[in-house]
Amino acid sequence: MTGSTEPLVPRKRPTQERSRRKFQAMLNAARELLVEVGFESLTCEEIAARAEVPIGTLYQYFANKYVIVCELDRQDTVNVREELTAFANEVPSLEWPSLLEKFLDHLAALWRTDPSRRAVWLAVQSTPATRATASENERVLAAQVARMLAPLTPSQRERREMMSQVLVHTAYSLLSFSVQDGHDHEETVAELKRMLAGYLLLEESTQVTS
């Protein structure tokens, strides 16, 4: 398990409504327990018990807890993708720095009000395979960000993918940092805004002068 870097996915996905409810109940239970007990103490048995399903039902879908946290990370990614889609309709515009700030405020609110965001993010950093899966999820977001950046970086087609990956990973890392005990969330988010806006403004000015 710890040596593999193949992305981790469920053994199967539910197709019927009843199965979908059980599938989601197991993920909801895992999310709750992850916040309560942490990843190290998380067990499939406890997840099944909390979701009120037989352990055999859980294993029909998930090989282990590593697959479960990766599926939680995928769900979180889907939610952010939906938000990005809404913001993409407003870019490019002369007000894109304010749109960036608005979007980062939205992400920051998710991390501040939902402790499972950080719990899931930390859990998927635990092994090479979970990190590989989380990286795939980040790349999905980065590809969407790259499309949004295209009008701002018309001559940087080759760099745009790396730029977007840096932006996404930096945002996630600092949002996780912002909600740690002893850290000032608002101050950290303000620095994140300055960092990412400065990075994009520098790129935009380079395009104008080149």
DRENDO-1510 file (C-alpha; in Angstrom, 1 decimal, always signed):
<recs>
REC; n; res; u; v; w
REC; 1; MET; +0.0; +0.0; +0.0 .
REC; 2; THR; +2.5; +2.6; +1.1 .
REC; 3; GLY; +4.9; +1.9; -1.8 .
REC; 4; SER; +2.2; +2.1; -4.6 .
REC; 5; THR; +1.6; +5.3; -6.4 .
REC; 6; GLU; -1.4; +4.2; -8.4 .
REC; 7; PRO; -4.4; +6.4; -7.8 .
REC; 8; LEU; -6.9; +4.9; -5.3 .
REC; 9; VAL; -10.5; +4.6; -6.4 .
REC; 10; PRO; -13.6; +2.7; -5.1 .
REC; 11; ARG; -14.0; -0.9; -6.2 .
REC; 12; LYS; -17.3; +0.1; -7.8 .
REC; 13; ARG; -19.7; +2.9; -7.7 .
REC; 14; PRO; -23.4; +2.6; -6.9 .
REC; 15; THR; -25.9; +2.7; -9.7 .
REC; 16; GLN; -29.2; +2.4; -7.7 .
REC; 17; GLU; -30.6; +5.1; -5.4 .
REC; 18; ARG; -30.6; +2.8; -2.3 .
REC; 19; SER; -27.0; +1.9; -3.0 .
REC; 20; ARG; -26.1; +5.5; -3.5 .
REC; 21; ARG; -27.6; +6.5; -0.2 .
REC; 22; LYS; -25.5; +3.8; +1.6 .
REC; 23; PHE; -22.4; +4.8; -0.3 .
REC; 24; GLN; -22.8; +8.4; +0.7 .
REC; 25; ALA; -23.7; +7.4; +4.3 .
REC; 26; MET; -20.3; +5.6; +4.6 .
REC; 27; LEU; -18.5; +8.7; +3.3 .
REC; 28; ASN; -20.4; +11.0; +5.6 .
REC; 29; ALA; -19.5; +8.7; +8.5 .
REC; 30; ALA; -15.9; +8.6; +7.5 .
REC; 31; ARG; -15.8; +12.4; +7.3 .
REC; 32; GLU; -17.3; +12.8; +10.8 .
REC; 33; LEU; -14.9; +10.2; +12.3 .
REC; 34; LEU; -11.9; +11.7; +10.6 .
REC; 35; VAL; -12.5; +15.0; +12.4 .
REC; 36; GLU; -13.3; +13.3; +15.7 .
REC; 37; VAL; -10.5; +10.7; +15.9 .
REC; 38; GLY; -8.0; +11.5; +13.2 .
REC; 39; PHE; -6.8; +9.4; +10.3 .
REC; 40; GLU; -4.4; +7.2; +12.3 .
REC; 41; SER; -7.3; +6.0; +14.5 .
REC; 42; LEU; -9.8; +5.8; +11.7 .
REC; 43; THR; -11.0; +2.2; +11.0 .
REC; 44; CYS; -13.3; +0.7; +8.4 .
REC; 45; GLU; -15.2; -1.1; +11.2 .
REC; 46; GLU; -16.0; +2.2; +13.0 .
REC; 47; ILE; -17.1; +3.8; +9.7 .
REC; 48; ALA; -19.5; +0.9; +8.9 .
REC; 49; ALA; -20.9; +1.1; +12.4 .
REC; 50; ARG; -21.4; +4.8; +12.2 .
REC; 51; ALA; -23.1; +4.5; +8.8 .
REC; 52; GLU; -25.2; +1.6; +10.1 .
REC; 53; VAL; -24.1; -0.8; +7.3 .
REC; 54; PRO; -22.5; -4.2; +7.5 .
REC; 55; ILE; -18.7; -4.2; +7.2 .
REC; 56; GLY; -19.1; -6.4; +4.1 .
REC; 57; THR; -21.1; -3.7; +2.4 .
REC; 58; LEU; -18.3; -1.2; +3.0 .
REC; 59; TYR; -15.7; -3.6; +1.6 .
REC; 60; GLN; -17.9; -4.0; -1.6 .
REC; 61; TYR; -17.0; -0.4; -2.4 .
REC; 62; PHE; -13.8; +0.4; -0.5 .
REC; 63; ALA; -10.7; -1.8; -0.1 .
REC; 64; ASN; -9.5; +0.2; +2.9 .
REC; 65; LYS; -9.6; +3.6; +4.6 .
REC; 66; TYR; -7.1; +5.0; +2.2 .
REC; 67; VAL; -9.5; +4.6; -0.7 .
REC; 68; ILE; -12.2; +6.2; +1.5 .
REC; 69; VAL; -10.2; +9.4; +2.2 .
REC; 70; CYS; -9.3; +9.6; -1.4 .
REC; 71; GLU; -12.9; +9.5; -2.4 .
REC; 72; LEU; -13.7; +12.3; +0.2 .
REC; 73; ASP; -10.9; +14.3; -1.4 .
REC; 74; ARG; -12.4; +13.7; -4.9 .
REC; 75; GLN; -15.8; +14.9; -3.6 .
REC; 76; ASP; -14.2; +18.1; -2.2 .
REC; 77; THR; -12.5; +18.6; -5.5 .
REC; 78; VAL; -15.8; +18.3; -7.4 .
REC; 79; ASN; -17.4; +21.0; -5.1 .
REC; 80; VAL; -14.5; +23.4; -5.8 .
REC; 81; ARG; -14.7; +22.6; -9.6 .
REC; 82; GLU; -18.4; +23.7; -9.5 .
REC; 83; GLU; -17.5; +26.9; -7.8 .
REC; 84; LEU; -14.7; +27.5; -10.3 .
REC; 85; THR; -17.1; +27.0; -13.2 .
REC; 86; ALA; -19.2; +29.9; -11.9 .
REC; 87; PHE; -16.2; +32.1; -11.5 .
REC; 88; ALA; -14.8; +31.2; -15.0 .
REC; 89; ASN; -17.8; +32.9; -16.6 .
REC; 90; GLU; -16.6; +36.2; -15.1 .
REC; 91; VAL; -13.0; +35.9; -16.3 .
REC; 92; PRO; -11.3; +37.6; -18.1 .
REC; 93; SER; -12.4; +41.1; -17.0 .
REC; 94; LEU; -10.7; +44.2; -15.7 .
REC; 95; GLU; -11.9; +43.2; -12.3 .
REC; 96; TRP; -10.2; +39.8; -12.2 .
REC; 97; PRO; -8.1; +40.6; -9.1 .
REC; 98; SER; -11.3; +41.2; -7.1 .
REC; 99; LEU; -12.7; +37.9; -8.5 .
REC; 100; LEU; -9.7; +36.1; -7.3 .
REC; 101; GLU; -10.1; +37.6; -3.9 .
REC; 102; LYS; -13.8; +36.7; -3.9 .
REC; 103; PHE; -13.0; +33.1; -4.8 .
REC; 104; LEU; -10.2; +32.8; -2.2 .
REC; 105; ASP; -12.6; +34.2; +0.4 .
REC; 106; HIS; -15.1; +31.5; -0.5 .
REC; 107; LEU; -12.5; +28.7; -0.2 .
REC; 108; ALA; -11.2; +30.2; +3.1 .
REC; 109; ALA; -14.7; +30.1; +4.5 .
REC; 110; LEU; -15.1; +26.5; +3.6 .
REC; 111; TRP; -11.9; +25.6; +5.4 .
REC; 112; ARG; -12.7; +27.8; +8.4 .
REC; 113; THR; -16.3; +26.5; +8.9 .
REC; 114; ASP; -15.7; +22.8; +7.8 .
REC; 115; PRO; -12.9; +21.2; +9.8 .
REC; 116; SER; -13.2; +18.1; +7.6 .
REC; 117; ARG; -11.6; +19.9; +4.7 .
REC; 118; ARG; -8.3; +20.1; +6.5 .
REC; 119; ALA; -8.7; +16.6; +8.0 .
REC; 120; VAL; -9.2; +15.1; +4.5 .
REC; 121; TRP; -6.3; +17.1; +3.0 .
REC; 122; LEU; -4.0; +15.9; +5.7 .
REC; 123; ALA; -5.2; +12.3; +5.4 .
REC; 124; VAL; -4.4; +12.1; +1.7 .
REC; 125; GLN; -0.8; +13.3; +2.4 .
REC; 126; SER; -0.2; +10.1; +4.4 .
REC; 127; THR; +1.1; +7.6; +1.8 .
REC; 128; PRO; +2.5; +7.7; -1.8 .
REC; 129; ALA; -0.7; +6.3; -3.2 .
REC; 130; THR; -3.0; +8.7; -1.4 .
REC; 131; ARG; -0.7; +11.6; -2.4 .
REC; 132; ALA; -0.7; +10.5; -6.0 .
REC; 133; THR; -4.5; +10.4; -5.9 .
REC; 134; ALA; -4.7; +13.8; -4.3 .
REC; 135; SER; -2.3; +15.1; -7.0 .
REC; 136; GLU; -4.6; +13.8; -9.7 .
REC; 137; ASN; -7.5; +15.7; -8.1 .
REC; 138; GLU; -5.4; +18.9; -7.9 .
REC; 139; ARG; -4.5; +18.5; -11.5 .
REC; 140; VAL; -8.1; +18.5; -12.4 .
REC; 141; LEU; -8.5; +21.8; -10.7 .
REC; 142; ALA; -5.3; +23.1; -12.2 .
REC; 143; ALA; -6.5; +22.3; -15.7 .
REC; 144; GLN; -9.6; +24.4; -15.0 .
REC; 145; VAL; -7.5; +27.2; -13.6 .
REC; 146; ALA; -5.3; +27.1; -16.7 .
REC; 147; ARG; -8.2; +27.7; -19.0 .
REC; 148; MET; -9.2; +30.7; -16.9 .
REC; 149; LEU; -5.6; +32.0; -17.1 .
REC; 150; ALA; -5.4; +31.6; -20.8 .
REC; 151; PRO; -6.5; +35.2; -21.7 .
REC; 152; LEU; -4.1; +36.6; -19.1 .
REC; 153; THR; -1.1; +34.5; -20.4 .
REC; 154; PRO; -1.5; +34.2; -24.1 .
REC; 155; SER; +2.1; +33.6; -24.8 .
REC; 156; GLN; +2.7; +31.2; -21.9 .
REC; 157; ARG; +0.9; +28.1; -23.1 .
REC; 158; GLU; +3.7; +25.7; -22.1 .
REC; 159; ARG; +4.1; +27.3; -18.7 .
REC; 160; ARG; +0.4; +27.7; -17.9 .
REC; 161; GLU; -0.1; +24.1; -16.7 .
REC; 162; MET; +2.7; +24.4; -14.2 .
REC; 163; MET; +1.6; +27.9; -13.1 .
REC; 164; SER; -1.9; +26.6; -12.4 .
REC; 165; GLN; -0.6; +23.6; -10.4 .
REC; 166; VAL; +1.5; +26.0; -8.3 .
REC; 167; LEU; -1.5; +28.2; -7.7 .
REC; 168; VAL; -3.8; +25.4; -6.6 .
REC; 169; HIS; -1.2; +23.6; -4.4 .
REC; 170; THR; -0.1; +26.9; -2.8 .
REC; 171; ALA; -3.8; +27.8; -2.0 .
REC; 172; TYR; -4.5; +24.4; -0.5 .
REC; 173; SER; -1.3; +24.3; +1.5 .
REC; 174; LEU; -1.8; +27.8; +3.0 .
REC; 175; LEU; -5.5; +27.2; +3.7 .
REC; 176; SER; -4.5; +24.1; +5.7 .
REC; 177; PHE; -1.9; +26.2; +7.5 .
REC; 178; SER; -4.4; +29.0; +8.2 .
REC; 179; VAL; -6.7; +26.8; +10.3 .
REC; 180; GLN; -4.0; +25.2; +12.4 .
REC; 181; ASP; -4.1; +26.0; +16.1 .
REC; 182; GLY; -2.2; +29.2; +17.0 .
REC; 183; HIS; -2.4; +30.6; +13.5 .
REC; 184; ASP; -4.3; +33.7; +12.5 .
REC; 185; HIS; -6.7; +32.5; +9.8 .
REC; 186; GLU; -7.6; +36.0; +8.5 .
REC; 187; GLU; -4.0; +37.2; +8.3 .
REC; 188; THR; -2.9; +34.0; +6.5 .
REC; 189; VAL; -5.6; +34.3; +3.9 .
REC; 190; ALA; -4.7; +38.0; +3.4 .
REC; 191; GLU; -1.1; +36.9; +2.7 .
REC; 192; LEU; -2.3; +34.2; +0.3 .
REC; 193; LYS; -4.3; +36.8; -1.6 .
REC; 194; ARG; -1.3; +39.1; -1.9 .
REC; 195; MET; +0.9; +36.2; -3.0 .
REC; 196; LEU; -1.4; +34.9; -5.7 .
REC; 197; ALA; -2.5; +38.3; -7.0 .
REC; 198; GLY; +1.1; +39.5; -7.1 .
REC; 199; TYR; +2.1; +36.3; -9.0 .
REC; 200; LEU; -0.6; +36.9; -11.6 .
REC; 201; LEU; -0.1; +40.6; -11.8 .
REC; 202; LEU; +3.6; +40.1; -12.5 .
REC; 203; GLU; +2.7; +37.6; -15.3 .
REC; 204; GLU; +0.2; +40.1; -16.7 .
REC; 205; SER; +2.7; +42.9; -16.7 .
REC; 206; THR; +5.3; +40.7; -18.4 .
REC; 207; GLN; +2.8; +40.0; -21.2 .
REC; 208; VAL; +2.2; +43.7; -21.7 .
REC; 209; THR; +5.8; +44.6; -22.0 .
REC; 210; SER; +7.0; +41.7; -24.0 .
</recs>
